[in-house]
Amino acid sequence: MPSNEPVTPTRRRQFGAERSTTPLPTVHPKPSDAKLALSTLSIVLTVVFWATYIVYTIIRQSFYMGGENLRFTVESISYAIVVTFLTFSALMYLLARQGALLAFRDHERVPRAELDRHFGSNQSTMTVLVPSYAEETAVIRQTAWSAALQEYPSMRVVLLLDDPPFPTDPAIAARLERSRNIAAEMTLALSEPRIRFNSARLDFELGEMSGERPSVEAVRQLAYEYYWAVDWLDAMAAEERREDHVDEFFVTQVLLGLAGELSTVGDALTAAADSGETPTAQRMVELYRRLAWTFDADITYFERKRWSSLSHEANKAMNLNSYIGLMGGRYKEEKTASGVVLRPVALPESADLVIPDSTYLLTLDADSILLRDYCLRLVYLLEQPQNERVAVTQTPYSSFRGAGTRIERLAGATTDIQHILHQGMSYYGASFWVGANAVIRKIALEDIVETEWQDGFEIKRYVQDRTVIEDTESSIDLGLHGWTIKNYPERLSYSATPPDFGSLIVQRRRWANGGLLIMPKFLKQVRERRKRGEHVSAAEFLLRVNYMSSIAWASIGLIFLLAYPYDSRLLSAVVLLAAVPYFAAMASDLKSTGYKVTDILRIYGFNLILLGVNVAGVLKSLEQSMTMKKIPFSRTPKVKNRTSAPWLYILVPYVIVAFSVSIFLRDYAVGNWGNATFAAINALLATYAILAYIGVWNSIVDLWLGATDWLWVPVKPKPVSDEAKTLDWRSVLYLGEADPTAPKKIEQPTVVRDLADSTKSTK
């Protein structure tokens, strides 16, 4: 059962990387009353210190100057704007954090028996969609197994392979073939436990349901079935490669974690039998169903690019949309000049492709892994009466522990902080769909679908692809139709974080793009909801605005503070005090999630070297708003080798260091101590970030690649001569004339010419 992918050299672990691979607890600890009180106090102090600064520094200084110094007045206004925006983002962090603490305090985990009882009479279907492009087979395989081993009544796992279906490169073709084989290999591996547990369940239901209490022997038999499942999982775990921290997580948390839970059930059943007591027959049926459902997933793969009637746009959203648009239908293949197309048919026997429909969809990135109970607990949440208008529920992903590089560890720290903030946003009704994993009601997607026609074929868009943050825009669309999004307050999903600066750039540049474009649609949503009589709280509105726009104003504000020599009178202790609650809260959150308090300084330097990336994303948003053209979707590389970074994003951090040093020297010389201190801190932290997260040698390599890349010119294929062209009859009959007004060269086919010549000679 192990992956058949060739072994890739493991990335060398760096000094300062993370050692422990133990993940955080699934259930968040309940915060104390003191922690909640301090959280509230932090919000109050931030507002008070900001207001004090505006009144006693900006307004008082401007009044004292009497308007005589225009430059100082302009500086005061611009500085106040920058400080206000940055303080607003800090305040939104504290507000979201407060919501998260309240959510963790109020959360009560649903008992296992209640889940079993609910799904005994509510057995809706689910399709798990795993979109992937050029992924390593081992990455896809682990994700697919974490989904297939979910306990759920009726589950179908579909690998949406988006690679070109007919690659010419032998290595790429071999990798694609291995990815295609994942479904068949998993199906074969699951066949034995599937048959065994389904048969055992049926045997028990037929033989024991007549009595009120099962026999002790029946209880021991059920315990034996659980122990058999444990042995099967242990055997699979023993065969798995454990080359890095993600492999370790898959083995220990997915395979052995499930085995440990099943073993506990087996022990409980054995203890009951030893004491001469037995569960009820209904409870025994539920426990048999648990085994059967855990090992009974239907696994397959789908490649949309095999059919020219489906969208081939290069983004994850259209990969998902292509499959979702076909669900519940039967299709026959037809060869045309444009390729093979799918035609809907009514009768099953005439169909080449049948795609079942389902009640729920689970979208799962190919580098994400689910923990057991994910599907059961999230669907249980959706099926509660008060949640009938919840369209999407998710557990914002956490990071794999034990990162092998310093930058992966720090990116993981920001991911775990974001997990907390997303939980807090959900408390205030301000959740956004985070596309790495989510359970979605399909009927909600039907509400927001947009249909268009391309080349005579219907193209459906459920998940928007206008921007590269497709999940965020789809969240707004769902709100327009009266649907909501809710985060489940546990850690049940994990996802990879970029292990090097090059792959991090791809991810963060995509995150920085699109938020500004969505703002008008969000404001429209707010107006529509208020017309329907819905209450839109100030907390929800402000948190959403901050989520979509803060990267823009934070980046621009930081550039102003770095580049412009503001008057030292504008920097006071009060404005620094306004930032203290934010930094203290983040330091506390870092410590509670297993990181160091000093990581707050590393995160600041980390954000400094990403300044160019964030600004580029904001500029791309502005460009798209003016040109109305889609920006190509860039997938985050999920490979073990280092991803090279564009030369510009390597150069910008060095420019920031050089500029900060020059500012420090200039302000130090004139005694502008406040600005000099700020510049020195920026220079030191940015320098540390360059050395720790980029590396001098890697910088040289990437700059060299950027400088010489233009020398490589792709070889263009030679045009086909007119003599070599043959009449493509399929193109003529299918496409028709490309340009009806173009001059035509009329030439009779050879047979017709010969016949005409023969007729002439006869005459």
N, C-alpha and C positions, 0 to 999 in steps of 0.2 A: 503493500500500500504506500510506500514512500514515493516521493516525487522522482520522476525519471529524468529530471533536468540535469544537464551537466553541472558539476560543481563549479561555482564561481568563487574566485579567491575572496576570502572574507576581508572586509575593510579593517585596516589596522586600527586598534583602539588608541585613542589619544590620552595623554596625561590630562587629568582634570575632567575626564568623562565620568559617567555615572556607573557606580559599581552594583548597586542593588537592583535586582530585576523583579522584586516583589511589588505588585501593583497596589494602588490605594484601595481602601475598603469599598465594597460595592455600595453600601448604605452610608451616607454621610452622617457623621456624629452630630447629635443635637447640640446646638450652641447654648452656652450658659446665659443666664440673665445678664451677667456682667458684660459678656461679649456683645449682646444685643444693645445694651445701654451705651457702650462705647461706640458702637456703630452709628447709633442715632446722634450721639454727641459729635462725632466726626463730621456728619452732614451739617449740623448747626454751626460748628466752628468754621467750616469752610466758607459758608455764606457770610458769617459775621466778619471774618478777616478780609474777605474780598470787598464787602461793602465799606469796611473801615479804610481799606487801602484807597478805594475810589474817592471817598470823601476827604480823607485827611492828607492824601498824597497828590492825587491828580487834580481834584477840584481846588484844594487849598493852594497848591503850588501855582495853578493857573491864575487864581484870584490874586495871589501875592505878586505875580509878575505883571498883573494889570493889563494883560494883552499886549504889552509893548514888544515882547519877543515872539514874533510869529513862528520862528523855527521851533522854539520850546513848546508852543501851543500845539503845533502839528505833531511833534514828537509825543506829547502827552496823550493826545487823542489816539494816535496809532498804537502807542504802548498799552493804553487802557483797553483797546479793542483786542489786542493779542492776548493780554493777561486774562481778559474776560472769557474769551473762547477756550483758552487752555484750562482755566478754572472750571468752566462749564463741563468740559470732558472729565475732569477729575471728580466733579460733583456727580456726574452720571455713573462713574465707576462706583462711588460710595453708595448711590441709590440702588444700583443693581445688586451690589454686594449685600445691602440690607435686605432686599427681596429674597436673595438666595438663603440667607440665614433664617428668615421667617419660613421659607418653604421647607428647609431641612428640619426646622423645629416642628412643623405641622405634619410632616410626612409619616405615615404609618404603613409598614409593609404588609401587603395582603397575605394572609396565611396560605400555605401551600394547598391545604385541603379545599379552601374556597376557590382557588384557581381550578382545581380538578373538578369541583362540582359545577362551576360555571361552564367549562368547556365540555362537560358531559352532555349538555343540552344545547350548546351554541357552537356549532362546528362549521364556521365560515372558512372559505378557501383563501389561500395567500400565494402570491407569486413573488419570489425574490429575484430582483434584477441586479446583476453584477456587471456594470459597464466597464470595459477595459480596452486599452489601446497600447500595444507594444509593451505589455507587462511581462515580467519574468513569470514563468509557469508556476514556480513555487509560491509566488505572491498570490496569484489567482487561486491556486489550490487551497491554501490555508483559509482564505476568505470563504471559498465555497464550502469547505468542511464545517466552518463555524456556523454557516447558515443551515447546512443539511442536517446537522446534529441538534438543531433547535427542536424542542418538543412542540409540535403543533398538529392539529387534526388532519389537515390536508394542505401540503406544501409542495410547490414546484420551484426549483432553483434553475434560473436561466442565466448562463454566461453570455453576455452581449459582447462578442468579440468584434472589435471595430478595426482590426488590421485589414489591409488590402487582401482580399481572399486568394489572389493568385500571385504571390511574390516571386520574383526571379532570383533573389539572393538566397542561396541554399541555407544559410544560417537562419535567416528570418523565416523561411518556409518550414524549417525543422522546428523552430520555436512555436510557430502557429499550429503545426500539427500536434505538438505536445499539449498545447492549450485545448485543442479540440478533443483530445483523448481524455481530458480530465473527467468529463461527464461520464464516459463509459467506464473508466477505471473506478470512479466512486460508486456507480451503480452496481458494478460487480462486487466491490468490497462490501456493500450494504446488503447484498442479496441474502446472505446466510442469516444475519440477525433479523432482517425483515420477515423472511418466511417463518423463522422460528417463533418470533414474538407474536405475529399475527395468528399463527396456528395455536399457540398457547392461550391467547386471549379467547379465541373462539371455543376452544375446548372447555375452558373454565365457564364461559357464559352458558354453554349448552349443558354442562354437567352440574353446576353448583348454584345457579341462580334460583332454583326451586326452593332451596332452603333459606332460612332466615340468617343463619350463621354458617360460614364455611368450616370445613373440618381443619384440624390442626395440620394434617398431612398436606392439605391444599395450601395452607399458609407457608409451610416449609418449601413446597414446590415453587411458589411465587418468589420466595427469598432466593432459591437456587437460580431462578431466571435472572434475578438482579445480579447475583454474583457472576453469572455467565457473561452478562453485559460488561461488568467490571473487568473481567479477564480479557474480553475482546478489546476494550479500550486500552487496557494496559499493554497488550501485545502491539497494538497500533502505535502507541506512544514510544515503545521500545525501538521501533523501526524508524522513527522520525529522525531527520538530521537536526542537530541543535547547534548551528553555527553562529548565530547571533542572538540578540535579546528578543527579537520578534519570534524566532523559532522557539526560544525558551518559553515565551508567553503562550504560544500556541500549544505546546506540549503540556505545560504545567497548568494553565488556566482553562483551556478548552477541553483537551482530552482527559488529563488526570483530574481536573476540576470536576468534570461530569462524572468520571469514574468514582471519585470520592463521595459525591452526592448520592449516586446510586448505591454505593456500598453502605452508606448510612441507612438508607431505606431497607436494604437487605438485613442489616444488623437489627433494625427495629422489628422487622417481621420475625426474625429468628427469636428475639427476646420475647415477643408475644407468644410464639408457639411453645417456647420453653416454659412459660408460665401457665400454659393451658388456655390462654385467651386468644381470641381471633377478631380481626376487624369484621365489619359487616360485609355482606356479599357485594353491595354497591361500591363500597370503598375498595374492595379487591378488584372489581372491574375497572375502576379508575386507575388503580396502580398498574394493571395489565395494559391499559390504554397508554399509559405514560411510556412504557417500554416500546410499544408498537409505534407510537407517533414519533418517538425520538429517532428511530432508525428507518423511517418510511418516507423519505423525500424522493420526489421525482426530479431527476437532474438531466439537463440538456444544455445545448448551446444554440446561439442564433447569430448569424452574420448578415446584417442588413445590406452590406455592399455587394452581396451576391445578386441582388435584384435591382434593376435600374428604375423600377417604379417607386422605390423608397428614397427618401432624402439621403444624400451622401455628404451633407454639410459636416465639417470636421469639428464637432463639439459633442460633449457628453449628453447635452439636452436632447439633441436630435437622435442620438443613439437610443435613448430611452423612449422618445416619442415614436420612433419607427415601430418598435415592438408593441408599445401600448396601443397604438392605433390599429394594430392587427388583432388584438385580443378579442376572443369571442367569435372569430370568423373562420371560414374555410376558403382555401385559395388553390387555384390551379396555375401551374407555371406555363408561360407561353414565350417562345423564342421570337425576338424581334431584332431589327437592325440595331436598336439601342441597347440590346442585351436582353436578359431574361426578365420578364415582368410577371407580377402576380395579379390574377383576375379572381374576384370573388365568385364562389359557386355556392349553390344551395345544398346539393346532395353530398354527404360525407364520402360516398364511394368514388366520386369524381374528383376529390380534392387531393392535391400533392402535399399540402401543408395545412394542418389544423392547429390552431392556437387557442387553448382554453381561456375562458374568462375567469376572473376571481374577484372576491369582495375587497381584498386588501392587496396593496403592493408594498414591497419592502425594497427600497433602493439602497444599495450598498456598494460603496467604492471598493475597488479591487485591492486596496491596501488597508482595508478595515477588517476588524475581527469582532464578532459578537460573543458575549458571554451567554451561558445558558439562561433560560427564563426570559430573554429579551422579547421574543415574540409573544409569549403568553402574557406577560405583565403589561406590555404596551397595548395589545389588542383588548385585554380585560379593561384597561383604562378607557379605550374608545367605546366599549360596549356598555358603559355605565349610562343610565338615563340622562344625567346632567351633561354628558359630553357628546350628545348626538350631533352637535354642529362643530365638533373638533375634526378638522380634515387631516391634520398631520400631527403625529406624536413621535418623539425621538428622545434619545439620551445624548446630548452633545458629547462628542467623543473625547476621551482622555488619551494621554500619550503613553506609549510603551516605555516602561522603565528599563534602565540599564543601557541607555544610549551610548554608542561607541565613540561619538565625537562630541566636542564641546558645543558646537553650534546646534547639534541635534538635541542635546540636553537642554540648552537654553530655549530653543524653539518649543520643546516639550513643556517647559515651565510656562511659557506664554499660552500654550494650548490648555493646560490645566487651569490657569487663571480664567481663560475664556469660558471654560466649562462652568465655573462658578457664576460668571456674569450672565451667561445665557439662562441659567436656572433662575437668577434674579429677575431677568427681563420677563420670563414666563410668569412669574408671580404677579407682575403688573399688567399682564396681557399684552406684552410687547415682543412676543417670541418671533423669531424668524426661522424659516426652514433652513437647516444646515445640511447640505446635500450629501455628506459622507455616509449617513444612515438615517432612515426614517421609515415609519409605517404610515401609509397613506390610504385613505378611503378612495377607491376608484371613482365612486359617484361624485366626489368633490372635484376630481380632475375633469370629469365630463362637464362640469359646470363652467370651467374656465378654458375649455379647449377652443382654439382658433383654427379655422380650416382655410386652406388656400389650395390652388391648383397649379401644379408645375408639370409642363409637358403632357397635359391631359390626365394627370394622376392626382388624386386627393392626398394632400399632405396635412396631417394634424399636428398641432402644437399644443401639448398639454403643459409641458415645462418650457418656459420662455427661454429663447436663445438670443434675444436682442443684445443682451450684455453677457459678459463672461462669468457673472455671479448669478447664474440662472435660478438658483434656489431662492435668493433674496427677492427677485422680481416676482416670482411665482407666489411668494408669501403675500405680496401686495394684491395680486390678482385674486387670491382666495378670500382676502378680506373684503374686496369689492363685492363678492357674492355671498357675504354673510358667514363665511367659514372662519374658524380660528385655528391656532397652532398652540400646542401644549408640550412642554418638556417634562419628561418623567424624571423625578429627582433622585436618580441613582446612577452609578457608573456601570453601564452594561455594554458599552462599546468602546473600542480602542482603535486608534488609527496611527499610521506612521507619520513622523515629522521629517522634514528634509535633513539629510545627513551632511550636506555641504552647502557652501554659499551659492553655487550655481543653481541647484535645484530649489533652494529657498527663494531666490530671485523670481523664478518662474511662478511659484505659489503666491508670493506677496505682491507681485506686480498684478496678478489676476485679482487678488482681493482688493487692491486699491482702485480698481477700475469698475465703474458702473454705478456706484452708490449715488453720485450726483444725478445721473440720468434717470434714476428711479424716483427721485424726490417729487417731481410733478405728479407722477402716478399715485404716490402716497398721499399727497395733499388732496387729490381727487377722491381717494378712498375715504379720507376723513370727512370730506363734505358729504359724500354719499351715505356714510354711516349715520351722520348727524341728521340727515333728511329722513332716514328710517327710524329716527328716535333713539338710536343707540348712543350710549354715553362713551365718549372718548376722554379718558382721564388725562390730566396734564403729565403724569408720570409716564404713561404709555407714549404720548406724543413726543415728549422730550427724549426718551430713551431711543425711540425709532429714528428721530432726526440725528441724534448723536451717532447711532450705529452706521447710518448711511453716509454721513458727511464729515465725521470727525477726522478721518485721515486727511482730507483736503485742508481743513483749517489748521490742524495740528502741524502738518508739514510746512504750510506757508508761514504760520506763526513762528516755527522754529527757525526757518530761514531768516526771517526778520531779526530775531534775537541774535542769531549767529553773525549776520552780515552788517547790521546797522549799528553804529556807535551811539547808542542812546545816552542821554545825559544821565550822569550817575545819581542825580537827585531823584530820578524816577524809580530807582531800585531802593526799596526800604525793607526793613525786617518784617513788616506786616505782610507784604506780598509773599515772602518766604514762608511765613506762618500759615498762609492760606493753602500752601502745598503740603504742609506737614501731615495733616490727616490722611491725604491720599497716599503718600509714600509709606506712612505707618501702617495703613490698612493693607497695602500691597505686600509689605514685608511680612505682616502677619499671615496673609494668605499663602505666600511662598513657603513659610515655615510649616503651616498646617498641611500643605500638599507635599512635604518631604524635600523641599529645596532649602537653600541657605538664605538667610536674611540679606547677606551681601550680594545676592543675585539681583537685587533691585538696581545696583550700580551697573552690573553687567547688562541688564535689560536696557538701561538708558544708553549705554555705548552701542549695544545691538541695534537699537532704533536709530542711532546716529548714522551708522553705516548703511542702513536701509533707507535713508532719507531720499537719495536719488531714485530708488525704486518706487517709493510712494509718490514722489512728485511726477514721475513718468506715468504712473497709473492715472493720476488726476488729470494730467494733460491729455492722455488718451481719451478720457471721458469727455473732455471739452471738445476734442477733435471729432469724436463720434457724434456729439450733439450738433455740431455744425455741418458735418458731411452726411449724417444719417446713414453711415455705412457700418456694418457689423465689424467688430474687431475679432481677428482670429483667436480661437480658443487655444491656449497653451496648456497642455497637461503637465502636471508636476511629475518629473521623472521618478520612477520607482525602481531604481537599479542599484546594484552594489558598487558600481564604479563611480568615480567622481564626475560630476557634471561641470563642464567649464562655464564660466560666467562671461557675459558680454563685457567688452573692455571698458565701456562707459561706466558701468556700475562698479567696476574695480577702481577706476580712476577717481570717482567722486569721493569715497572715504579718505583717500590721500589728500585730495584738495581741501576737504573739511579740516583735516589735521593741520595742513600748512597754513590755511587761512586763520584758524584759531590761534596758532602760534604767533602769527603776525599781529593779530588783534591784541593778544596778551602783551607783546612787546611794546606796541604803541600805547596802550592804555596804562601799562606799568610806568612808562616814561613820563606820562603827564599826570600820574597820580589818580587815575580813574579806577579806583580799587575794585569797585563792584563789577564792572565790565571785565576787568583783568582777571578776577577770580573766576567768573563764569567762563571766559575763554580758556583759561588754564584747565578747568574741569573737563570741558568739551575735548580739548586736545588730548588729555591723558586717557579719558575713557574711550575715545574713538581710536586712539593708538592701540590700546589694549584689545579692542574689538577686532581690529585689523589683524593683529598678531594671533589672537586666539581663534577667530572664526573664519578668517580668510587665509592667512598665511602668506609670508613674503614670497616664498618660492611659487606657490600657486598663483599669486598675483602676477609674477613675472611671466609664467607660462600663459596665463589667460590674456595678458596684454600682448604678448608675442603672437598668439593665435589671432587676436583681433586685428593686429597690424598686418598680418600676412594672409589673412583669409581671402582678401580680394584678389590675390594672385591666382587662386584656383578658379578656373573657368569651366563650367559644366560642358560636356560634349553634347552638342545638339545632333539629333538624328538627321541623316541625310533625307531631303525631300524625295518622295517617290516620283519618278519621271512619268510623263503621260503615257509612254509606251508600256510601262510596267503596270499601269492601272488596269484593273479589270472591273467590269460592271458588277456592282454589288446590288443584286436584285432585291434583297431584303430592305436595303436602305431606300431604294426607289419606291417600293410598295408601302413601306411603313412611314417614312419621313416625308415623302413627297418632294416638291421643289423647295430648295432652300431660299432661292430668290427668283420669283416668277418673271422679273423684268430683265434678268441677266441674258445676254446673247447666247444662243444655243448652237453648238456644233452638231449638225444633223448628219449622222453617218449610219447607213444601213448595216445591219449585221451581215456577216459573211454569207450565210445561207441565202438571205434575201438577195444580196448582190449577185450571187451565182445564179439564182433562179431568174433574175432579171436579165442577166447576160445571156443565159440559155434561151430565153424567150426571144431576145433580139436576133440571135443567130438563126433561130428557126424561121423567123419571119424573113 
